[in-house]
């Protein structure tokens, strides 16, 4: 992941502008960490899917391979951050610390 994008993602997670959610990129106004990243990439790409769920460029739970490859990520990296958010219960602050250690 390029350093500029990593810095923007790190800062957004710490900004307090996003409420944390789990298991989907976005549900109502709650975002998983990958949803925050998606929002930074294109705020206009969200589409209501019904019952509070939103898709981002047709994706609901994860970013597409084309998107993650565009900024030099592998699926394993995406899965790691999804696990931090959804399975391990990391806060956005803890995820930002991981981003800092890995990319900044």
Order of alpha helices (4+ residues) and beta strands (2+ residues): alpha-beta-beta-beta-alpha-beta-beta-alpha-alpha-alpha
